[in-house]
Amino acid sequence: MKKYFSILMVMLSVVLLKAQNPFAQKLSNAALSLTKDKVIYDPAYFVIKYPNGDVPAGKGVCTDVVIRAYRKLGIDLQKEVHEDMAKNFPKYPKTWGLKKPDPNIDHRRVPNLQVFFARYGKSKSTETTPGLYIPGDIITWLLPGNLTHIGMVVNRKSADGKRYLIVHNIGKGQVLKDCLFKFKMTGHYQYQK
């Protein structure tokens, strides 16, 4: 029975990939292209222009991978998140003690992106079934020490061919890794404006 379930999940994965929209494939490719840039993990607060602001080239955190991938497709998450927070501030976490939105940092915080993607994208299952995760999906995790983390599923497979890989920055720059189920998953989203 387990063998048939595995075959069914592989078939579902193939169907889902074929049904994948072109936007998601472009987003996956945008995330993969980021792995060519040398980036040092730097969680510092930066004052950045608005809209379309970015931290200095060569610096970034996990959220910057997602932000930069979307920006390559003309979507400014800094602007999108800030505008939603300005209108719906009570819906967002108050973890940082802010009294109002801050366009320099709000989009660079995983919990804020989770709220935004859940509100305007599609929330998907966090089951540990590899076939449910397709290129362009956004994954959030809780790392040891209660640290939030985010990455993007891309159109490259693990060495065993069973799951897609992730582009993320967990401290060693924007890298491609087989880590989909390595940490406690807290969210699974698809977002297309």
C-alpha positions, -999 to 999 in steps of 0.1 A, spaced: 0 0 0 28 24 9 45 17 -25 13 26 -43 9 58 -23 45 68 -32 38 61 -69 6 82 -66 25 111 -50 52 110 -77 24 111 -104 7 140 -86 40 158 -84 45 154 -122 9 166 -128 13 196 -105 46 206 -121 31 204 -156 1 225 -144 26 250 -128 20 284 -141 48 303 -159 50 329 -131 60 302 -106 87 289 -129 101 324 -134 101 329 -97 119 297 -92 145 307 -118 148 341 -102 156 325 -68 181 302 -84 199 331 -100 204 347 -66 227 318 -57 253 333 -81 256 365 -60 280 366 -31 260 376 0 271 378 36 244 371 62 238 404 79 207 410 100 214 447 107 187 473 104 192 494 73 175 526 63 165 520 27 147 539 0 110 534 -4 96 519 -26 119 494 -42 145 497 -15 170 470 -8 198 464 17 233 469 4 244 445 -23 263 416 -8 243 416 24 211 400 34 191 375 55 166 347 46 138 372 38 160 390 14 161 359 -8 123 359 -12 122 397 -16 149 398 -43 133 369 -62 100 386 -64 117 419 -72 133 403 -103 97 397 -115 86 433 -108 69 427 -75 81 450 -46 73 432 -14 86 462 6 58 483 -9 31 455 -8 38 446 29 41 482 40 8 493 23 -10 464 39 5 470 73 -4 507 71 -41 497 65 -42 466 87 -16 471 114 -35 452 141 -34 420 119 4 419 120 26 406 149 37 431 176 68 411 184 91 441 179 71 466 199 64 489 170 35 514 172 33 518 134 47 502 102 84 507 93 91 504 56 128 498 63 123 465 80 87 452 81 90 432 49 123 417 61 106 399 91 94 363 85 62 366 107 51 397 87 56 378 54 37 349 68 7 372 76 10 389 42 12 356 22 -17 341 41 -38 371 34 -30 376 -3 -16 343 -15 -26 307 -10 -18 289 22 -10 253 15 -5 221 35 25 216 57 23 178 55 57 161 50 46 148 16 72 159 -10 48 160 -39 29 189 -23 58 212 -27 64 227 -61 87 254 -76 78 289 -66 63 278 -32 74 297 -1 82 278 30 86 291 66 102 272 94 110 275 131 147 268 137 162 257 171 162 286 195 128 297 182 143 315 152 120 321 122 132 312 87 120 314 52 130 300 18 117 292 -17 111 259 -34 129 258 -68 129 235 -98 159 214 -89 155 180 -73 173 164 -44 200 138 -51 175 110 -46 149 128 -69 122 127 -42 118 164 -34 126 199 -47 154 219 -33 153 252 -14 170 285 -20 175 303 13 201 321 34 206 305 68 239 322 75 261 312 45 247 334 18 220 327 -8 224 289 -14 206 259 -29 200 232 -3 181 200 3 164 211 35 126 211 29 119 189 59 150 196 79 133 220 103 99 224 119 77 238 91 53 267 101 40 278 67 37 269 31 25 295 6 21 304 -30 19 341 -39 14 358 -72 3 393 -76 
